[in-house]
C-alpha cells in the first residue's frame, strides 16, 4: 500500500460524535469501528462535493478529526531524541505544522476509500495497557486481498487517543521520524518547523 495512505488511515479515526473538551468513554475498538464507518459514510454521501473542492474536505478533516488524535504526543515521538530540550511552545508549533502536512497530503487520499466492506476489526491480543493498546484491523483493497493495519492508542485525560498507525509494518511515526529527526539535530526545530510551514521540506512517499 502506498505510504501516502498511512496518514489517510490515521486521519480516518476522527469522530464528530465527541468533543475534544469532553471525555470520550469509548474503548479503542469501539472508536475504530464507529469512526471508520462514520467518516466513510460522510465521504460517500459527499464524495462529488469533496472531489470538486478538496479544500472543503481538508476543513472537515481539521475540524472533526484532528481533535481525536494525540498530535503533540505523535510529534514528540517523531522528534525522538532530537526533541530533547524542545520547549512546549516549539513542540506545539511543530505539531501544528505536522498537522497541516497530514491534512494537505492525505485529505484527497480519503476519496480513494469507500465504506463497503472496507475494514475488519480483529480480536484483541497481547498485553494491552493504558500506555499502549493496539487495535489490529485489516483493510480490503479494491483489487482484492487485505492489508494489515494496526492502530496504537494510549489513554489520556480526554479518553483514548490514537498516536500511530502501522500499515504492513510501516509506522507513521517512524516514517516521519526518519526524515525529520536528523534535520532537527543539525538545523534546529525552529528552522525545520519554518521549512515545513513554508512547504520547503519535501517528504518521501
N, C-alpha and C positions, 0 to 999 in steps of 0.2 A: 504494500500500500504506500502511496506517495506520502513523504514526510509532511507535506502540507496539511494532510488530513489529521495529523496529531492535534493541532490547535483547534480544528473544526470539531473534533470529538470532545476536546476539552471544554470548549465553549458551550456545547450542547447541554451541559449539566445545569445551566440556569433554569430557574422555575419561577414564573410570575405569581405563583400562589403564595409565596412567602415574602417577607421584607427583611432587609439587612438589619433593621433596628429591632427586630423581634427574634426570639429564639425558635429555631426550627427543630421540632421534636422528632422529626423523621429519622430513621436509621439509614445508613448508606445505601443499602439495597433498594429501599423504597424510593430514595432520592433518584437513584439511577433509573429505576423502572418508570417512575412518573415523569421525570424530567425529559427523558428521551422521547417518550410518547407525546408529551405535551408540545415540546418545541417543534417536533417534526410535523405534528398536526397543523401548527401555525404556519410552518413553511409551505406545506402542501396547499393550504387554503389561500395563501397569499403569494404563491410562487411567481406568478406573472408580474405582480407588483414589485416584488423584490428583484426580479431579473431586470426589470426596466430601471429600477432605482436602487443599486447596491448600497448607496449611502443610507437609505431608509433601513435596510437590513442591519447595517452597521450600528445605527442608532438603537435598534431593537436589542442587538447584542449588548451594547453598552448599558442600556437602562435596565434590562431584565435578567441578564445572565451573569455579568461580572460580579455582582454582589454576592454570589453564591460560590465563588471560587476564592480561595485564600491567596490572592495575588502577591501580597507582601511576603508571605511565607515562601511562595514559589520563587519570588525574586531573590530572597536570601539564599535559597538552595541553588539557584542559577549562579549566583556570585561565588558561592563556595568560600574557599579561603581568601579569595580576593576581596570578599566583603567584610573582612575583619577591620574594625575601626571606622566603618561607614556609619555616619550619623543617621538618626531616624528620618531627618529631612531628605538626606541623599537617597536613602532606601525608598522613601515614598515617591520621590521624583523618578527613580529608576523603575519602580514598579508601575507607575503611570505610563512611562514610555513603553515598557514591555506590553502593557495592556493595549496600547494603541497599535503596536506591531501585530498583536494577535487579532485585533478587530479588523484591521486593514487587510491582512493577508489571508484570513480564514473565513470571513463572513460569506464571501462568494462561494467558498467550497461547501458551505452548508447546503447550497442549492443542489449539490450532487446527490444528496440523500433523499430518500422517500420513506414514508412511515410504514410501508407494507413489509412485514416480516424482517425488519431491519436488525433488531438487537435481541439477543437471548441472554438473560442473566443466569449465570451458572451458580450452583450451590456454593456457599461459603466454605472455605477450608483454610487450614493453617492457624497460626497463633495471632489472632487479631486483637488489637488493643486500642485504647483511646488515642494513643500517639500515632498508630498506623494500622489502618484497616484497609484491606484490598478487596475490591469487588471485581470478580472476573466475569467478563462477558465475551461474546463473540458476535462479530458483525457480518451480516450476509453481504457478499459482493454482488454487483449487478451481473457480472459474468459467471457467477456460480461460485460455490465454496464459501468458506468463512475465514475471518481474520480474528485472532485472539486480541482482546483489548482489556487491560487491567487499569482500574481507577484507584488511586491512592487517596484515602481520606484521613483526616485527623479531627478530633473533637475540639471545638472552640467554645467560647462563651456564648456564641450565637447558634451553636449546634454543630453538626458535622459539616465540614467543608472539604472540598477536593483541592489537591495541590499538585497532582501529577497524573499523567496518563501515559501508559506504555502500550504501544501498538507493535505487535510482532517483535517484542524485545527492545523496541526503540523508545526511550523515555523522553518526554517533552522537556523535562528539566535538564537532563544530561545533554540532549541535543543542543540546547541553547548555552549551557554552561561551557561546553567545549569551544564554542565560538566567541563567547563574551568574556569569560573569566580571564583568559590570557591578556586581552586588551585592557581590561581594568587594571591588571597588575602593572602593565607598562605605561599606560596613559592616564590612569586615574578614573574614578567612577564619574566625575563631573563631565569630563571630556567624552566618555563613552555615552553617557546619557544624552548629552547635547547632540552627538552624532546620530543617535537613534531617533531623536525627535526631529532632526533636520532631514532624515532619510538618507544620511550619508553612510550608514553602516549596512552592508549587504550580508544577508544570511543565506547559508546553504540550504537548499531544499531537500 
